[in-house]
């Protein structure tokens, strides 16, 4: 069985973020997106890098605390 769990979890995170119209706490994504908890932060980093989301607030060491879908200009 060769499922791409990373892609599946990334899609779960995207779907979860898309269900909100405004900013969302990363803690909520961890608890409610059904994505593997170990894949959430790497996926959020990639989604920020590719322009899907922006980090609204970070903790001291740089991990995202609150994110939102990037506004289309």
C-alpha positions as CSV (number, residue, x, y, z in Angstrom):
1,X,0.0,0.0,0.0
2,X,1.6,3.2,-1.1
3,X,-0.7,6.0,-0.1
4,X,0.8,9.5,0.1
5,X,0.0,10.3,3.7
6,X,1.7,13.6,3.6
7,X,-0.5,14.8,0.7
8,X,-3.7,13.4,2.3
9,X,-2.9,15.2,5.6
10,X,-2.0,18.4,3.8
11,X,-5.4,18.2,2.1
12,X,-7.2,17.7,5.4
13,X,-5.4,20.8,6.7
14,X,-6.3,22.8,3.6
15,X,-10.0,21.7,3.9
16,X,-10.1,22.6,7.6
17,X,-8.6,26.1,7.0
18,X,-11.0,26.6,4.1
19,X,-13.9,26.0,6.4
20,X,-13.1,29.2,8.2
21,X,-13.5,32.8,6.9
22,X,-10.9,34.3,9.2
23,X,-7.8,33.4,11.3
24,X,-7.6,30.1,13.0
25,X,-5.5,28.8,15.9
26,X,-3.0,26.1,15.0
27,X,-4.1,24.3,18.2
28,X,-7.5,24.0,16.6
29,X,-6.0,22.6,13.4
30,X,-4.0,20.0,15.5
31,X,-7.2,19.0,17.4
32,X,-9.8,19.1,14.7
33,X,-8.4,18.6,11.2
34,X,-7.9,14.8,11.5
35,X,-4.4,15.2,10.1
36,X,-1.5,13.4,11.7
37,X,-0.2,15.7,14.5
38,X,3.4,15.2,13.4
39,X,2.6,16.5,9.9
40,X,0.7,19.6,10.8
41,X,3.7,22.0,11.4
42,X,5.7,20.9,8.3
43,X,2.5,21.2,6.2
44,X,1.8,24.7,7.5
45,X,5.3,25.7,6.7
46,X,4.9,24.4,3.1
47,X,1.5,26.1,2.8
48,X,3.0,29.4,3.9
49,X,5.9,29.0,1.5
50,X,3.7,28.3,-1.5
51,X,1.4,31.3,-0.6
52,X,-1.7,29.4,0.5
53,X,-1.7,30.8,4.0
54,X,-0.1,33.5,6.1
55,X,1.0,33.3,9.7
56,X,-0.8,35.9,11.8
57,X,1.0,35.2,15.0
58,X,4.1,33.2,15.9
59,X,5.5,31.9,19.2
60,X,8.9,33.0,20.3
61,X,10.8,30.3,18.4
62,X,8.9,30.9,15.2
63,X,6.3,28.2,15.2
64,X,2.9,29.5,14.0
65,X,0.2,30.0,16.6
66,X,-2.5,31.6,14.4
67,X,-2.8,31.3,10.6
68,X,-5.3,32.4,7.9
69,X,-5.8,31.7,4.3
70,X,-3.9,34.3,2.3
71,X,-6.2,37.0,0.9
72,X,-6.3,37.2,-2.9
73,X,-5.5,40.7,-4.0
